[in-house]
Amino acid sequence: MHGFFAAQARRRVLMMLTLGAACVSAPMMARAAEPLRVVASFSILGDMAREIGGTDAAVTTLVGPDGDAHGYEPTPAAARQLAGAAVLVENGLDFETWLPRLVKAAGFNGHAVVASNGVAPRKLAGAGHGHDHDDHDHDHDHDHGHHHQHGDVDPHAWQSLSNGAIYARNIAEGLAAADPARAAAYRQRAQAYIARIEALDAQVRKAFADIPAARRQVVTSHDAFGYFGDAYGVRFIAVAGMSTDAEPSAADMARIIEQVKREHVPAVFVENITSPALVQQVARETGARVGGTLYSDALAPSGKPAATYLGMFEWNARQLSAALQPQ
């Protein structure tokens, strides 16, 4: 019995020593487990970064849901947010024309991830119908000049799911480079996310392939859906070109209304970031149905179907395919 109690006592001493060591190392462990601080330029990239970062990353977004990233004006709070970040995730393709000034003001010296690296950019041949737009571009539609100082490149590359998979890989590699200890976790989550992106891509392709090609054309508020159109065989006619605050002339409106009538365009859509007035005018004067709201450069607020990148894509595809079905 004596030996038994001695062994118990030795175990208690060992346990106390172990607990003491654990207490000493606890602050170090806590520091090691702190989430990586990530800032995304706008809501779509923020959602992707959260999917890939998981609990290992604390992600904040500069331009939030329903926010217009074209017309965003950075605030002192945004500069402070960026100054404390380890990683900045941006779209690139000159989408965030305000970002270089903000990076400079914040003194950001962390890891910058350009999500669109490796995407084949859409060229904006001929700038469409003479809409030349300033710094306030917005994700809107096809066949119209997209000039918020992007030169001749359309920045809305996330509007194709195959590009979305490229974005996800770039974000994963960026987080891994900034936080090598958790690199495997970022890559693993990215692979699972990309599998979901690819599954949805196959569904969307099938949905539009089943619609007669002649019906696959719609009117939208601005020129934000060119990549979607190229990927899924839908022709987008933009009322206001590339910029969300551009006003088409009376002649432009008359031309679009005539085109919708002549080509029997079945549906017109408004966007979550633009005024619906012009699109509603086209619908009134042509008899085309208003197909609902599309999400171009910004997600819906939390809790709504389009509050995530995949949710937004599924929502847009469903609205479009329902409106284009033969009557």
C-alpha positions, 0 to 999 in steps of 0.5 A, spaced: 500 500 500 505 504 501 508 504 494 501 505 491 501 512 495 508 514 494 506 513 486 500 517 487 504 522 490 509 522 485 503 523 479 500 529 483 507 532 483 508 531 476 501 533 474 502 540 478 509 541 474 505 539 467 500 544 469 505 549 471 508 549 465 502 549 461 500 556 465 507 559 463 506 557 455 499 559 455 500 566 453 505 564 448 499 559 445 494 564 445 499 568 441 500 563 436 493 561 435 491 569 434 487 569 427 490 572 421 487 579 420 485 580 413 482 586 410 478 585 403 476 591 399 469 589 397 463 584 400 464 578 394 472 578 396 470 578 403 466 572 403 471 568 399 476 570 404 472 568 410 470 561 406 478 560 406 480 563 412 475 559 416 477 560 424 484 561 422 482 568 419 479 575 422 476 578 415 473 585 415 471 588 408 471 595 406 465 596 402 460 592 405 453 589 402 449 593 397 455 598 397 458 601 390 465 599 390 466 604 384 464 610 388 467 608 394 470 614 398 475 611 403 474 614 411 480 614 416 476 608 419 478 604 413 485 607 413 486 604 421 483 598 419 488 597 413 494 599 417 492 593 422 491 588 417 496 582 415 493 581 409 489 585 403 485 582 398 483 586 392 480 584 385 485 588 381 484 589 374 483 597 376 477 595 379 478 599 386 481 605 383 481 608 390 485 603 393 492 605 392 491 612 395 488 608 401 494 603 402 499 609 402 495 613 407 494 607 411 502 605 411 500 598 409 506 594 409 502 587 409 501 581 404 497 584 398 493 578 394 490 580 387 485 575 387 484 576 379 491 574 378 491 569 372 484 571 369 484 572 362 481 579 362 475 581 358 477 586 353 472 592 352 472 593 344 470 599 342 467 602 348 460 600 346 455 606 345 460 612 346 459 612 354 465 614 357 465 613 364 469 616 370 471 613 376 465 610 379 464 604 375 460 598 376 459 591 375 454 592 369 452 588 363 455 587 356 456 591 350 457 597 353 463 601 354 466 600 361 470 606 363 471 607 370 479 608 368 480 601 367 482 602 360 480 597 355 479 591 361 473 589 364 474 588 372 468 584 374 471 577 372 468 574 378 462 574 374 464 567 371 465 561 376 471 558 373 474 565 374 471 564 381 475 558 382 482 562 380 480 567 385 479 562 391 486 559 389 489 566 389 486 568 396 488 561 399 496 562 397 496 569 399 493 567 406 498 561 406 504 565 404 502 570 410 501 565 415 505 559 413 504 555 420 496 554 417 498 554 410 495 547 409 488 549 413 487 554 408 489 550 402 484 544 404 478 549 405 480 552 398 479 545 395 473 544 398 470 551 396 473 550 389 469 543 389 462 547 390 464 553 385 465 547 380 459 544 382 455 550 381 458 552 375 456 545 371 449 547 374 449 554 371 451 551 364 446 546 364 440 551 366 442 556 360 444 551 355 437 548 355 434 555 353 434 557 346 439 561 344 435 567 341 432 568 348 438 568 352 438 576 352 437 581 357 437 588 359 441 590 365 442 597 369 450 597 367 455 593 364 457 588 369 455 582 367 460 581 361 464 575 364 457 571 366 455 572 358 461 570 355 461 564 360 454 562 359 452 564 353 447 570 355 447 577 351 447 583 356 445 589 353 447 595 358 442 601 359 448 605 362 455 602 360 460 601 365 458 606 371 453 606 376 452 613 376 452 615 368 446 617 365 444 615 358 442 620 353 435 620 350 438 618 344 441 612 347 435 610 351 431 610 344 436 606 341 436 601 347 428 601 346 428 600 339 433 594 340 429 590 345 423 591 341 426 589 334 430 583 337 424 581 342 428 581 348 424 578 353 426 581 360 430 587 363 433 587 370 435 592 375 441 591 380 442 592 387 447 598 387 443 602 381 437 606 381 431 602 377 428 608 374 431 607 367 430 599 366 423 600 368 422 605 363 425 600 358 420 595 360 414 600 360 416 602 353 417 595 350 413 590 354 419 586 356 418 583 363 422 586 369 425 580 371 427 582 378 434 584 382 441 582 380 447 582 384 453 585 380 459 588 385 456 587 392 452 581 396 446 582 399 445 583 406 446 577 411 441 573 412 438 573 404 439 568 399 445 572 395 449 574 401 455 569 399 458 569 393 455 562 391 449 564 393 449 571 389 451 567 383 445 562 384 440 567 385 442 571 379 442 565 375 435 563 377 432 569 376 435 570 369 434 563 367 426 563 369 425 570 366 428 567 359 424 561 359 420 560 353 413 562 355 
